[in-house]
Amino acid sequence: MLMLLLLAPALAVVVVLLLVPLSWLAWQSIYHDGFTLENYRRIATEPVYWSTFAQTFRISFIVTIVTLLLGYPVAYAASAAPKRWSLIILAMVILPFWTSVLVRAYAWLILLQRTGIINSSLQSLGLIDSPVQLVNNEFGTIVATVHILLPFMVLPLYAAMQKIPGELVMAGASLGGSPSHVFYRVFLPLSLPGVIAGVVLVFVLSLGFYITPELLGGGRIFMISNLVSRNVELYNQWGAASSISVVLLFCVFVIFWAASRVIPVERLMGMR
């Protein structure tokens, strides 16, 4: 009874701020002057929905791969460095959190525009003859999104790497393994839970990005969040927007379910 009383405030917050809005969202997607599945039929049959979902998942996949390739060495350096340098590396990773996402997106818009620093520098070095289109396309959207989400990849990786006993790496080296062999056979498998956690976190966050594709996509990059916004702001189609949100939410649940099934297997492979 005491435990239930202690949990009551948290349960009330979850019900009011999560379960009630989600229930309202699901109800709105299937009710309009009566029960209807028209909104879901449109998602299944109209090409614009398929292309939007495909573009969103493609961009999220690319962003996830790039952040993993960039974040793994940073996390490895932070975990292997002395305490002082480790704190400095992590501070540099976390520092962007102090700046608004909107400000960071605008900063990339200024850097990547035709008259921006990057194009000007490339022209002054003679690498290009005319400005390259770096914004108002998929490239600019991916660059800014990677910058914003990189800390969400580094931190889970660092947390997993910190738990790897250094004695195992030393034992592998003492048995004659080269540094690369020890890394691929010992360190990398043990860090896979952090890899999976970072990949899932970055991928799911990428699916819901709105400001970055809106600013750096220039109206040419249409992600799911932009589609939801258009349905509400331009067409006042709350049912259509709700159905898109429900489908996206279902996809996120499937991703989390798959990750929860994979992580224990990977931990066993990593000989925890």
C-alpha positions in Angstrom: 0.0 0.0 0.0 2.8 2.4 0.9 4.6 1.6 -2.4 1.4 2.4 -4.3 1.1 5.7 -2.6 4.7 6.5 -3.4 4.2 5.6 -7.0 0.9 7.5 -7.3 2.4 10.9 -8.3 4.6 9.4 -11.0 1.7 7.3 -12.3 -0.6 10.3 -12.4 2.0 12.3 -14.4 2.4 9.4 -16.9 -1.4 9.0 -17.3 -2.0 12.8 -17.7 1.0 13.6 -19.9 1.3 10.4 -21.9 -1.6 8.0 -21.9 -4.3 10.6 -22.3 -2.7 12.5 -25.2 -1.9 9.2 -27.0 -5.4 7.9 -26.5 -6.8 11.2 -27.8 -4.4 11.0 -30.8 -5.5 7.4 -31.7 -9.2 8.2 -31.3 -8.9 11.3 -33.5 -7.3 9.2 -36.2 -10.3 6.9 -36.5 -13.2 9.1 -35.7 -14.7 11.9 -37.9 -18.5 12.1 -37.8 -18.3 8.4 -37.0 -15.8 5.5 -37.1 -13.6 5.6 -40.2 -10.3 4.2 -41.4 -10.1 6.7 -44.3 -7.0 8.3 -42.9 -5.1 5.0 -42.7 -6.4 4.1 -46.2 -4.8 7.3 -47.6 -1.5 6.4 -45.9 -1.5 3.0 -47.5 -2.5 4.1 -51.0 -1.3 7.6 -51.7 2.3 7.9 -53.0 3.0 11.1 -51.1 2.8 9.3 -47.8 5.0 6.5 -49.0 7.6 8.8 -50.4 7.6 10.9 -47.2 8.1 7.9 -45.0 10.8 6.5 -47.3 12.7 9.8 -47.3 12.4 10.2 -43.5 13.7 6.7 -42.9 16.5 7.1 -45.4 17.7 10.3 -43.9 17.5 8.9 -40.4 19.5 5.8 -41.5 22.2 7.9 -43.1 22.4 10.2 -40.0 22.6 7.2 -37.7 25.5 5.6 -39.7 27.4 8.9 -39.9 27.0 9.7 -36.2 28.2 6.1 -35.4 31.3 6.5 -37.6 32.1 9.9 -36.0 31.0 9.1 -32.5 32.7 5.8 -31.9 36.3 7.1 -32.2 35.4 10.0 -29.9 33.8 7.8 -27.3 36.8 5.4 -27.5 39.3 8.3 -27.1 37.3 9.6 -24.1 37.2 6.1 -22.4 40.9 5.4 -23.0 42.3 8.9 -22.1 43.3 9.9 -18.7 40.6 11.3 -16.4 41.5 14.9 -17.1 41.4 14.6 -20.9 38.3 12.4 -20.7 36.5 15.2 -19.0 37.7 17.7 -21.6 36.5 15.5 -24.5 33.1 14.9 -22.9 32.7 18.6 -22.1 33.3 19.4 -25.8 30.7 16.8 -26.7 28.1 18.1 -24.3 28.8 21.8 -25.0 26.4 22.1 -28.0 23.5 21.2 -25.6 23.9 24.7 -24.2 22.8 26.1 -27.5 19.3 26.0 -29.0 18.7 23.5 -31.8 17.2 26.4 -33.8 20.4 28.5 -33.4 22.5 25.6 -34.5 20.4 24.9 -37.5 20.6 28.6 -38.5 24.4 28.5 -38.0 24.7 25.7 -40.5 22.4 27.5 -42.8 24.9 30.5 -42.8 27.9 28.2 -43.1 26.6 26.1 -46.0 24.8 28.8 -48.1 26.3 29.8 -51.5 28.0 32.9 -50.0 28.9 31.1 -46.8 32.3 30.4 -45.3 32.6 26.8 -46.7 31.9 27.8 -50.3 34.1 30.9 -50.0 37.0 28.9 -48.6 36.7 26.2 -51.3 36.7 28.9 -54.0 39.7 30.7 -52.5 41.6 27.4 -52.4 40.7 26.8 -56.1 38.9 23.5 -55.4 35.7 24.7 -57.0 35.0 27.3 -59.7 31.4 28.3 -58.6 29.5 27.9 -55.3 28.2 24.4 -54.6 24.6 23.8 -53.5 25.1 22.7 -49.9 21.7 23.8 -48.5 18.1 23.5 -49.5 18.8 19.8 -50.2 19.3 16.5 -48.4 23.0 17.1 -47.8 22.5 20.2 -45.7 19.8 18.5 -43.7 22.0 15.5 -42.9 25.0 17.6 -41.9 23.0 19.7 -39.4 21.1 16.7 -38.0 24.4 14.8 -37.5 25.8 17.8 -35.6 22.8 18.0 -33.4 22.5 14.3 -32.6 26.2 13.4 -32.3 26.2 13.7 -28.5 23.3 11.2 -28.3 25.6 8.7 -29.9 28.7 9.5 -28.0 27.3 9.4 -24.5 25.8 5.8 -24.7 29.0 4.5 -26.3 31.1 6.1 -23.7 28.9 4.7 -20.9 29.3 1.2 -22.4 33.0 1.5 -22.9 33.6 2.6 -19.4 32.2 -0.7 -18.1 34.6 -2.8 -20.2 37.4 -4.2 -17.8 40.8 -3.1 -19.0 42.2 -6.4 -17.8 40.4 -8.2 -20.7 42.2 -6.0 -23.3 45.5 -6.5 -21.5 44.9 -10.3 -21.4 44.2 -10.3 -25.1 47.4 -8.4 -25.8 49.4 -10.7 -23.5 48.2 -13.7 -25.4 49.8 -12.4 -28.6 46.9 -10.5 -30.1 47.8 -7.4 -32.1 46.0 -4.1 -31.1 43.6 -4.4 -34.0 42.9 -8.1 -33.3 42.2 -7.4 -29.6 40.0 -4.5 -30.6 37.8 -6.5 -33.0 37.7 -9.7 -30.9 37.4 -8.2 -27.4 36.7 -4.5 -27.2 34.2 -4.1 -30.1 31.9 -7.0 -29.0 31.8 -5.8 -25.5 30.8 -2.3 -26.7 27.9 -3.5 -28.8 25.2 -2.7 -26.2 26.4 0.9 -26.3 26.4 0.8 -30.1 22.8 -0.5 -30.2 21.6 2.0 -27.6 23.2 4.9 -29.5 21.9 3.7 -32.9 18.3 3.3 -31.6 18.4 6.7 -29.8 19.7 8.6 -32.8 17.5 6.9 -35.3 14.3 7.4 -33.3 15.2 11.1 -32.7 15.9 11.6 -36.4 12.5 10.3 -37.3 10.8 13.2 -35.5 13.1 16.1 -36.6 11.2 19.2 -37.8 13.2 22.4 -37.6 16.4 21.1 -39.3 14.7 19.8 -42.5 12.4 22.9 -42.5 15.3 25.3 -42.5 18.0 23.5 -44.4 15.7 21.5 -46.7 14.3 24.7 -48.3 10.9 23.0 -48.8 12.5 20.2 -50.9 13.1 17.8 -48.0 9.7 16.6 -46.7 9.9 14.5 -43.6 7.1 13.0 -41.5 7.1 15.9 -39.0 6.7 18.3 -41.9 3.8 16.3 -43.3 2.1 16.4 -40.0 2.6 20.1 -39.8 1.2 20.7 -43.3 -1.9 18.6 -42.6 -2.7 20.7 -39.5 -1.6 24.2 -40.5 -2.6 24.3 -44.2 -5.4 21.7 -44.5 -6.8 21.6 -40.9 -6.8 17.8 -41.3 -6.3 16.8 -37.7 -7.4 13.2 -38.4 -4.8 12.8 -41.1 -2.1 14.3 -38.9 -3.1 12.0 -36.1 -3.0 8.9 -38.2 0.5 9.7 -39.5 1.6 10.2 -35.9 0.1 6.9 -34.8 1.9 5.1 -37.6 5.2 6.7 -36.7 4.6 5.9 -33.1 4.0 2.3 -34.0 7.2 2.2 -36.0 9.1 3.6 -33.0 7.6 0.9 -30.7 8.7 -1.8 -33.2 12.2 -0.4 -33.2 12.4 -0.3 -29.4 11.0 -3.9 -29.2 13.5 -5.1 -31.7 16.4 -3.4 -29.8 15.2 -5.0 -26.6 15.4 -8.4 -28.2 18.8 -7.8 -29.7 20.7 -6.2 -26.9 20.7 -9.3 -24.6 21.9 -11.5 -27.4 24.7 -9.1 -28.2 25.7 -9.0 -24.5 26.0 -12.8 -24.5 28.2 -12.6 -27.7 30.3 -10.0 -25.9 31.0 -12.4 -23.0 29.7 -10.1 -20.3 
